[in-house]
Amino acid sequence: MKKYIKFIPSLLLVLIFSCDEVLSEIPDNRTQIDSPEKISELLVAAYPEAGYVSFLEPMSDNADDKGPAARSDNRINEEMYFWRDLNDDDEDTPTNYWNNTYAAIAHANQALASIEEFGGGEEFNAQKGEALLCRAYAHFMLVSIFSKRYNPDTANIDLGIPYVTEPETVLIKEYDRGTVAEVYNQIEQDLEEGLPLIENEYDVPAFHFTEAAANAFASRFYLHFGKWQKVIDHSNVALGGAEASVLRDINGLYDQLPGGSIQFQYSAPVDPSNLLLVAGSSVYARGSFSGLARYQLTRSLQQDILGTSPLGLPWAYSIFTYGGDVGLTLIKYNEYFRFTNQAAGIGLPFVTYMILTTDEVLLNRAEAYVMLQQYDNAVSDINLMFSTKTSGYSGANILTAADIEDPSGNFVFTDDNEYTPFYTIPSNSLPYINLILTMRKSIFYNEGLRWFDVKRHNIEVLHRITNVNGNTIDVLTLPKDDNRRAVQIPSDAQAFNIEENPR
């Protein structure tokens, strides 16, 4: 295994060390920003160059205990499995994500300020749209991780996160967290202002907010907001009416790839399912080999999540699964190691993360259809997803609304207390919601999205503790509405009077 050192880009040096600095320094005060091209260059860094998968997956019900035989020196994996507050600032930690996300916001704000200094105009529309989308997305991810779930009954009192809208040049500035409602309203304002300005003229579109990616983000945002028709409208634009050709074809294209190429394809800009990618310094690709973390994929969890799909056919993800009992893992990431000193073998490990995908958009739309009781439309999306994700799928496997609603069938679901979002799920819709959330759990395994479903649907999470024989010796519970569902604000931010989350 190669050694690695932490590398901090010089223009972001002061942004990384403390929250106040992250929120108060101009991204690059040495470069004169005097053209749309310079603003575009600035916006390259307006995306969080960090991942959240490493600390959100072990918090969810996508993690299980491999037992004492597995390595337990992965501090991030262990602390988050027990829902503890982790204040380390290494790669792949909540603090690292916080810092990098506010650094991205600082770049977006500097771009917007520079556009304003130039007097705006149509020549800056594309840059302004991208900056607004970057700012909205970054704040949405922060509020989704570090605050409670959106609930209109409590959003006006629940603590949000600082919504920063201008570059700061003062040494010390106090920031108010505001409320979740205020953050959501500001996100929606930036989103609606920026979306009409977005263009698709990028050298590598998958690393920028194209029209499709921007609408995919809007689809996700309005799903959390509970605005179902907006979810459908934005999903339609993101998918472009070509759903069958843009989904991730696991049991088609991927099944034909040699083993070493699968991870490359999963995060490849050329894969039509990848609407937005981001690369960040991370050791998660090597750490996701489960022998390096105790609390990940086990045989029983593999069977539950990645074995037989609700359709009755095997999920097609076996091609991503490797290792014995201790090393069992499902890998979707490939590490790129950038050498800073070739002779010494020193450098930076990077991982490319899938931030927005067509698969997510399609299931967002299906869930919104269900909430509007447009069941036939939802079933069509569900069948399309199964066709690309289950082995041996054929026309004989097509589901109907009657199949899902059959009270004596495989999809019957009567636990009215398992899913308790802020809105009421109609009783007829419950089997559809359960099916879609079950599909999302499997399809987005090891991508971090399950945690957001856990939060917005207020799902109770159980974590086992096992002995050397694999027997359960204790079960830990994260109850509904538990304060630990909001990841703790980093200690550096608290030191600058940003209020901590209650515990």
C-alpha positions as CSV (number, residue, x, y, z in Angstrom):
1,M,0.0,0.0,0.0
2,K,1.3,3.4,-1.0
3,K,2.0,6.0,1.6
4,Y,0.1,9.2,1.3
5,I,0.3,12.7,2.7
6,K,-2.4,15.3,3.1
7,F,-2.2,17.9,0.4
8,I,-3.8,21.3,0.7
9,P,-4.0,23.5,-2.4
10,S,-2.2,26.7,-1.7
11,L,-5.1,29.0,-2.7
12,L,-7.3,27.2,-0.2
13,L,-4.7,26.9,2.6
14,V,-6.4,29.2,5.0
15,L,-9.9,27.8,4.1
16,I,-9.2,24.4,5.5
17,F,-8.0,25.0,9.1
18,S,-11.0,26.5,10.8
19,C,-14.7,27.3,10.1
20,D,-14.2,31.0,10.5
21,E,-11.4,30.9,7.9
22,V,-13.5,28.7,5.6
23,L,-16.4,31.2,5.8
24,S,-14.4,34.4,5.6
25,E,-11.5,34.1,3.1
26,I,-11.6,34.9,-0.6
27,P,-10.8,31.7,-2.5
28,D,-7.9,33.3,-4.4
29,N,-7.0,36.9,-3.8
30,R,-3.9,36.7,-5.9
31,T,-5.6,36.1,-9.3
32,Q,-7.2,38.9,-11.1
33,I,-10.7,37.8,-12.3
34,D,-11.3,39.8,-15.4
35,S,-13.2,37.7,-17.8
36,P,-16.0,35.1,-18.1
37,E,-13.3,32.5,-18.7
38,K,-11.5,33.4,-15.4
39,I,-14.8,33.0,-13.6
40,S,-15.3,29.6,-15.2
41,E,-11.9,28.6,-13.9
42,L,-12.8,29.8,-10.4
43,L,-16.0,27.7,-10.6
44,V,-14.1,24.5,-11.1
45,A,-13.5,24.6,-7.3
46,A,-17.1,25.5,-6.5
47,Y,-17.9,21.8,-6.0
48,P,-17.1,20.1,-2.6
49,E,-13.9,18.2,-3.2
50,A,-14.8,15.6,-0.6
51,G,-17.0,12.5,-0.1
52,Y,-19.7,11.7,2.5
53,V,-20.0,8.0,1.8
54,S,-17.3,7.0,4.3
55,F,-19.2,8.5,7.3
56,L,-22.8,8.2,6.2
57,E,-22.9,4.5,5.2
58,P,-21.9,3.2,8.6
59,M,-24.5,5.3,10.3
60,S,-27.3,3.7,8.2
61,D,-28.7,0.2,8.1
62,N,-26.3,-0.6,5.2
63,A,-23.7,-1.5,7.9
64,D,-23.3,-4.6,10.0
65,D,-20.7,-6.0,12.4
66,K,-18.2,-8.5,10.9
67,G,-17.0,-9.3,14.4
68,P,-13.7,-9.1,16.2
69,A,-11.9,-10.9,13.4
70,A,-12.2,-7.8,11.2
71,R,-9.9,-4.9,11.6
72,S,-11.3,-2.3,14.0
73,D,-8.7,0.5,13.6
74,N,-10.7,2.4,11.1
75,R,-11.8,5.2,13.4
76,I,-14.3,6.8,11.1
77,N,-16.1,3.6,10.4
78,E,-16.3,2.6,14.1
79,E,-17.3,6.0,15.5
80,M,-20.0,6.6,12.9
81,Y,-21.4,3.0,13.3
82,F,-22.0,3.9,17.0
83,W,-23.4,7.3,16.1
84,R,-20.7,9.1,18.1
85,D,-19.5,12.6,17.5
86,L,-16.3,12.5,15.4
87,N,-14.1,15.7,15.3
88,D,-11.1,14.3,13.4
89,D,-10.3,16.4,10.3
90,D,-8.7,13.7,8.2
91,E,-9.9,12.8,4.8
92,D,-13.3,11.2,4.7
93,T,-14.5,12.7,8.0
94,P,-17.6,15.0,8.6
95,T,-15.2,17.9,9.4
96,N,-13.3,17.4,6.2
97,Y,-16.6,17.5,4.3
98,W,-17.8,20.6,6.1
99,N,-14.5,22.4,5.4
100,N,-14.4,21.5,1.7
101,T,-18.1,22.3,1.2
102,Y,-17.7,25.8,2.7
103,A,-14.6,26.2,0.6
104,A,-16.7,25.4,-2.5
105,I,-19.3,28.0,-1.3
106,A,-16.5,30.6,-1.0
107,H,-15.6,30.0,-4.7
108,A,-19.2,30.2,-5.8
109,N,-19.6,33.5,-3.9
110,Q,-16.5,35.0,-5.3
111,A,-17.6,34.1,-8.8
112,L,-21.0,35.8,-8.1
113,A,-19.3,38.9,-6.6
114,S,-17.0,39.2,-9.6
115,I,-19.9,38.9,-12.0
116,E,-21.7,41.7,-10.1
117,E,-18.5,43.9,-10.3
118,F,-18.6,43.4,-14.1
119,G,-22.2,44.6,-14.2
120,G,-23.6,41.2,-15.1
121,G,-25.1,40.8,-18.5
122,E,-25.9,37.8,-20.8
123,E,-22.2,37.0,-21.3
124,F,-22.0,35.9,-17.7
125,N,-25.3,34.0,-17.5
126,A,-23.8,30.6,-17.7
127,Q,-21.3,31.3,-15.0
128,K,-23.9,32.9,-12.8
129,G,-26.2,30.0,-13.2
130,E,-23.5,27.5,-12.3
131,A,-22.4,29.5,-9.3
132,L,-25.9,29.7,-7.9
133,L,-26.5,26.0,-8.4
134,C,-23.1,25.2,-6.7
135,R,-24.1,27.4,-3.8
136,A,-27.5,25.8,-3.5
137,Y,-26.2,22.3,-3.8
138,A,-23.5,22.8,-1.2
139,H,-25.8,24.3,1.4
140,F,-28.4,21.6,0.7
141,M,-25.8,18.9,1.5
142,L,-24.7,20.6,4.6
143,V,-28.2,21.1,6.0
144,S,-29.1,17.5,5.1
145,I,-26.1,16.1,7.0
146,F,-25.6,18.6,9.9
147,S,-29.2,19.5,10.7
148,K,-32.4,17.7,11.4
149,R,-34.6,16.5,8.5
150,Y,-36.9,19.0,6.9
151,N,-40.3,19.1,8.7
152,P,-42.5,22.1,8.1
153,D,-44.0,21.7,11.6
154,T,-40.5,22.3,13.2
155,A,-38.4,23.8,10.4
156,N,-38.9,27.3,11.8
157,I,-37.1,26.3,15.1
158,D,-34.8,23.5,14.0
159,L,-31.2,24.7,13.7
160,G,-30.0,25.1,10.1
161,I,-26.4,25.8,8.9
162,P,-24.8,29.2,8.1
163,Y,-26.1,30.2,4.6
164,V,-23.2,32.2,3.2
165,T,-24.0,34.5,0.3
166,E,-21.0,36.8,-0.1
167,P,-17.2,36.5,0.1
168,E,-15.9,37.8,3.4
169,T,-12.7,39.8,3.8
170,V,-12.8,40.5,7.6
171,L,-10.6,38.5,9.9
172,I,-13.4,37.3,12.2
173,K,-17.1,37.2,11.3
174,E,-19.9,35.8,13.4
175,Y,-22.3,33.4,11.6
176,D,-25.8,32.5,12.6
177,R,-27.0,29.0,11.8
178,G,-30.5,30.2,11.1
179,T,-33.3,27.6,10.8
180,V,-33.9,24.7,8.5
181,A,-36.8,26.6,7.0
182,E,-34.6,29.6,6.2
183,V,-31.9,27.4,4.6
184,Y,-34.5,25.6,2.5
185,N,-36.0,28.9,1.3
186,Q,-32.6,30.3,0.4
187,I,-31.7,27.0,-1.5
188,E,-34.9,27.2,-3.4
189,Q,-34.3,30.9,-4.3
190,D,-30.8,30.1,-5.6
191,L,-32.0,27.1,-7.4
192,E,-34.9,28.8,-9.2
193,E,-32.7,31.8,-10.1
194,G,-29.8,29.7,-11.4
195,L,-31.6,26.9,-13.3
196,P,-32.8,29.0,-16.3
197,L,-29.2,30.3,-16.8
198,I,-27.5,26.9,-16.9
199,E,-25.8,25.9,-20.2
200,N,-24.1,22.7,-21.3
201,E,-20.9,24.1,-22.8
202,Y,-18.2,22.3,-20.7
203,D,-15.1,20.4,-21.7
204,V,-16.1,17.6,-19.4
205,P,-19.8,18.1,-18.6
206,A,-20.1,15.4,-16.0
207,F,-18.0,17.5,-13.5
208,H,-20.3,20.6,-13.9
209,F,-24.0,21.5,-13.4
210,T,-25.4,20.9,-16.9
211,E,-29.1,21.3,-17.5
212,A,-29.6,17.6,-16.7
213,A,-27.5,17.7,-13.5
214,A,-29.2,20.9,-12.3
215,N,-32.6,19.4,-12.8
216,A,-31.5,16.2,-11.1
217,F,-30.5,18.2,-8.0
218,A,-33.8,20.0,-8.1
219,S,-35.5,16.6,-8.2
220,R,-33.7,15.5,-5.1
221,F,-34.3,18.9,-3.3
222,Y,-38.0,18.9,-3.9
223,L,-38.3,15.2,-2.9
224,H,-37.0,16.3,0.6
225,F,-39.2,19.3,0.5
226,G,-42.3,17.2,-0.3
227,K,-43.2,19.2,-3.5
228,W,-44.2,16.2,-5.7
229,Q,-45.1,17.8,-8.9
230,K,-41.8,19.7,-9.0
231,V,-40.0,16.4,-8.4
232,I,-41.7,15.0,-11.5
233,D,-41.2,18.1,-13.6
234,H,-37.5,18.4,-12.9
235,S,-37.0,14.6,-13.2
236,N,-38.6,14.7,-16.7
237,V,-36.1,17.4,-17.8
238,A,-33.1,15.6,-16.2
239,L,-34.0,12.3,-17.9
240,G,-34.8,13.9,-21.2
241,G,-37.4,11.4,-22.3
242,A,-34.7,8.8,-22.9
243,E,-34.9,6.9,-19.7
244,A,-34.0,3.5,-21.1
245,S,-30.8,4.7,-22.7
246,V,-29.4,6.7,-19.7
247,L,-29.9,4.4,-16.8
248,R,-26.9,2.4,-15.4
249,D,-27.1,-0.9,-17.3
250,I,-25.8,-3.3,-14.6
251,N,-27.1,-6.5,-16.2
252,G,-26.2,-5.4,-19.7
253,L,-23.1,-3.3,-20.3
254,Y,-21.5,-3.9,-16.9
255,D,-22.0,-7.6,-17.0
256,Q,-19.9,-7.7,-20.1
257,L,-17.0,-5.7,-18.7
258,P,-13.8,-7.4,-17.4
259,G,-13.5,-7.2,-13.6
260,G,-10.9,-4.5,-13.5
261,S,-12.9,-2.2,-15.6
262,I,-16.2,-2.2,-13.6
263,Q,-15.1,0.4,-11.0
264,F,-13.7,2.6,-13.8
265,Q,-17.0,2.5,-15.7
266,Y,-19.1,3.2,-12.6
267,S,-17.6,6.6,-12.0
268,A,-16.6,7.3,-15.6
269,P,-17.7,10.7,-17.2
270,V,-18.8,8.8,-20.3
271,D,-21.3,6.6,-18.4
272,P,-24.7,8.3,-19.3
273,S,-26.0,7.6,-15.8
274,N,-23.5,9.9,-14.2
275,L,-25.0,13.4,-14.3
276,L,-22.5,15.0,-11.8
277,L,-19.2,13.7,-10.5
278,V,-16.7,15.1,-8.1
279,A,-13.2,14.0,-7.3
280,G,-11.7,14.5,-3.9
281,S,-8.7,13.4,-1.8
282,S,-9.9,10.2,-0.2
283,V,-8.7,6.8,1.0
284,Y,-12.2,5.4,0.8
285,A,-11.5,3.2,-2.3
286,R,-8.9,1.3,-0.4
287,G,-10.7,1.4,2.9
288,S,-13.9,0.1,1.3
289,F,-12.3,-3.3,1.0
290,S,-14.1,-4.5,4.1
291,G,-11.1,-6.2,5.6
292,L,-10.0,-2.6,6.5
293,A,-13.2,-1.8,8.4
294,R,-15.2,-3.9,10.8
295,Y,-18.7,-2.3,10.3
296,Q,-19.6,-2.8,6.6
297,L,-21.0,-5.7,4.5
298,T,-21.6,-9.1,6.1
299,R,-23.0,-12.3,4.5
300,S,-26.4,-11.8,6.1
301,L,-26.5,-8.1,5.0
302,Q,-25.4,-9.1,1.5
303,Q,-28.2,-11.6,1.2
304,D,-30.7,-9.0,2.6
305,I,-29.7,-6.1,0.4
306,L,-27.9,-7.6,-2.6
307,G,-29.3,-11.1,-2.9
308,T,-32.8,-11.5,-4.3
309,S,-34.6,-8.4,-5.4
310,P,-38.3,-7.8,-4.5
311,L,-39.1,-8.8,-8.1
312,G,-37.9,-12.4,-7.2
313,L,-34.8,-12.2,-9.5
314,P,-31.2,-11.8,-8.3
315,W,-29.8,-8.3,-8.1
316,A,-27.1,-8.0,-10.8
317,Y,-24.6,-6.5,-8.4
318,S,-22.7,-9.7,-7.7
319,I,-20.1,-8.6,-10.2
320,F,-19.1,-5.8,-7.7
321,T,-18.8,-8.1,-4.7
322,Y,-15.4,-9.5,-3.6
323,G,-13.8,-11.2,-0.7
324,G,-14.4,-13.8,2.0
325,D,-16.4,-13.3,5.2
326,V,-14.0,-10.7,6.7
327,G,-13.1,-9.0,3.5
328,L,-16.5,-9.1,1.9
329,T,-17.3,-5.9,0.1
330,L,-19.1,-4.3,-2.9
331,I,-16.8,-1.9,-4.6
332,K,-18.0,1.0,-6.8
333,Y,-14.9,3.2,-6.5
334,N,-11.5,3.3,-8.0
335,E,-8.5,5.1,-6.5
336,Y,-6.4,7.4,-8.5
337,F,-3.1,8.0,-6.8
338,R,-1.4,11.3,-7.7
339,F,2.3,11.3,-6.9
340,T,3.8,14.4,-5.5
341,N,7.2,12.6,-5.2
342,Q,7.5,9.7,-7.5
343,A,10.8,8.5,-6.1
344,A,9.6,8.5,-2.5
345,G,6.2,7.0,-3.4
346,I,4.4,9.9,-1.8
347,G,1.3,11.6,-3.1
348,L,-2.4,11.9,-2.8
349,P,-5.1,9.2,-3.2
350,F,-8.2,10.5,-5.0
351,V,-11.7,9.0,-5.5
352,T,-14.3,10.1,-8.0
353,Y,-17.8,10.1,-6.4
354,M,-21.1,9.8,-8.2
355,I,-23.0,12.9,-6.9
356,L,-26.1,12.8,-9.1
357,T,-27.3,10.0,-11.3
358,T,-30.2,9.2,-13.6
359,D,-31.0,6.1,-11.4
360,E,-31.7,8.4,-8.5
361,V,-33.8,10.7,-10.6
362,L,-35.9,7.9,-11.9
363,L,-36.7,6.6,-8.4
364,N,-37.3,10.2,-7.2
365,R,-39.9,10.5,-9.9
366,A,-41.5,7.1,-9.1
367,E,-41.8,8.1,-5.4
368,A,-43.4,11.4,-6.4
369,Y,-45.9,9.6,-8.7
370,V,-46.8,7.4,-5.8
371,M,-47.4,10.3,-3.5
372,L,-49.7,11.8,-6.1
373,Q,-51.4,8.3,-6.4
374,Q,-50.4,8.1,-10.1
375,Y,-49.6,4.4,-9.6
376,D,-49.4,3.3,-13.2
377,N,-46.7,5.9,-13.9
378,A,-44.8,4.8,-10.8
379,V,-45.0,1.1,-11.9
380,S,-43.6,2.0,-15.3
381,D,-40.5,3.6,-13.7
382,I,-40.2,0.7,-11.2
383,N,-40.2,-1.9,-14.1
384,L,-37.7,0.1,-16.1
385,M,-35.3,0.2,-13.1
386,F,-35.7,-3.6,-12.5
387,S,-35.0,-4.2,-16.2
388,T,-31.5,-2.7,-15.8
389,K,-30.6,-4.0,-12.3
390,T,-31.8,-7.6,-12.0
391,S,-30.3,-10.7,-13.6
392,G,-32.5,-12.7,-16.0
393,Y,-35.0,-10.0,-16.5
394,S,-37.5,-10.5,-19.3
395,G,-40.9,-9.3,-20.4
396,A,-42.4,-12.1,-18.3
397,N,-41.3,-10.2,-15.1
398,I,-43.2,-7.0,-15.6
399,L,-45.0,-5.9,-12.5
400,T,-48.5,-4.3,-12.5
401,A,-50.2,-2.1,-10.0
402,A,-52.4,-5.0,-9.1
403,D,-49.3,-7.1,-8.3
404,I,-48.1,-4.5,-5.8
405,E,-51.6,-3.8,-4.3
406,D,-52.5,-7.5,-3.9
407,P,-53.2,-7.9,-0.2
408,S,-52.1,-11.6,-0.4
409,G,-49.1,-10.9,-2.6
410,N,-45.4,-10.4,-2.1
411,F,-45.6,-6.6,-1.7
412,V,-48.1,-6.5,1.2
413,F,-46.9,-4.0,3.8
414,T,-48.8,-3.2,7.0
415,D,-46.2,-1.6,9.3
416,D,-47.6,1.9,9.4
417,N,-44.9,3.0,11.8
418,E,-41.8,2.1,9.8
419,Y,-41.9,5.1,7.6
420,T,-42.9,8.3,9.3
421,P,-42.0,11.3,7.1
422,F,-43.5,14.7,7.9
423,Y,-46.3,14.0,5.5
424,T,-48.9,11.2,5.6
425,I,-48.4,8.3,3.2
426,P,-51.8,7.1,1.9
427,S,-52.5,3.5,2.9
428,N,-52.8,2.5,-0.7
429,S,-49.4,4.1,-1.4
430,L,-47.5,2.3,1.4
431,P,-46.6,-0.9,-0.5
432,Y,-45.2,1.2,-3.4
433,I,-43.2,3.4,-1.0
434,N,-41.8,0.3,0.7
435,L,-40.9,-1.2,-2.6
436,I,-39.2,2.0,-3.9
437,L,-37.2,2.5,-0.7
438,T,-36.1,-1.2,-0.7
439,M,-34.9,-0.7,-4.3
440,R,-33.0,2.4,-3.4
441,K,-31.3,0.7,-0.5
442,S,-29.9,-2.0,-2.8
443,I,-29.2,0.1,-5.9
444,F,-27.4,2.9,-4.0
445,Y,-25.6,0.6,-1.6
446,N,-22.2,2.2,-0.8
447,E,-23.1,5.5,-2.3
448,G,-24.3,7.2,1.0
449,L,-27.9,7.9,-0.2
450,R,-29.5,5.4,2.2
451,W,-28.7,7.7,5.1
452,F,-30.8,10.5,3.5
453,D,-33.7,8.1,3.1
454,V,-33.3,7.0,6.7
455,K,-33.6,10.7,7.8
456,R,-36.4,11.9,5.6
457,H,-38.6,8.8,6.3
458,N,-37.5,8.8,10.0
459,I,-36.5,5.1,9.8
460,E,-35.3,3.4,13.0
461,V,-31.8,1.9,12.6
462,L,-30.6,-1.2,14.4
463,H,-26.9,-2.1,14.6
464,R,-25.7,-5.5,15.8
465,I,-22.6,-6.2,17.9
466,T,-21.3,-9.7,17.3
467,N,-18.8,-12.1,18.9
468,V,-16.0,-14.2,17.3
469,N,-18.6,-16.8,16.2
470,G,-20.8,-14.2,14.5
471,N,-23.5,-14.4,17.1
472,T,-25.3,-11.3,18.1
473,I,-24.4,-10.2,21.7
474,D,-26.0,-6.7,21.6
475,V,-28.2,-4.6,19.4
476,L,-27.9,-0.8,19.3
477,T,-30.9,1.3,18.3
478,L,-31.0,4.8,16.7
479,P,-34.7,5.7,17.4
480,K,-36.9,7.9,15.3
481,D,-36.2,11.6,15.8
482,D,-33.0,10.9,17.7
483,N,-30.8,14.0,17.9
484,R,-27.8,12.0,16.6
485,R,-29.4,11.9,13.2
486,A,-27.9,15.4,12.7
487,V,-24.1,14.9,12.5
488,Q,-22.4,17.1,15.1
489,I,-21.1,20.5,14.0
490,P,-17.2,20.4,13.8
491,S,-15.5,21.5,16.9
492,D,-13.5,24.1,15.0
493,A,-16.8,25.7,13.9
494,Q,-18.2,25.5,17.4
495,A,-15.0,27.4,18.6
496,F,-16.2,30.3,16.4
497,N,-19.6,30.4,18.1
498,I,-21.5,28.3,15.6
499,E,-24.0,26.5,17.9
500,E,-23.6,22.8,18.4
501,N,-26.3,20.3,17.7
502,P,-28.2,19.1,20.8
503,R,-27.4,15.7,22.1
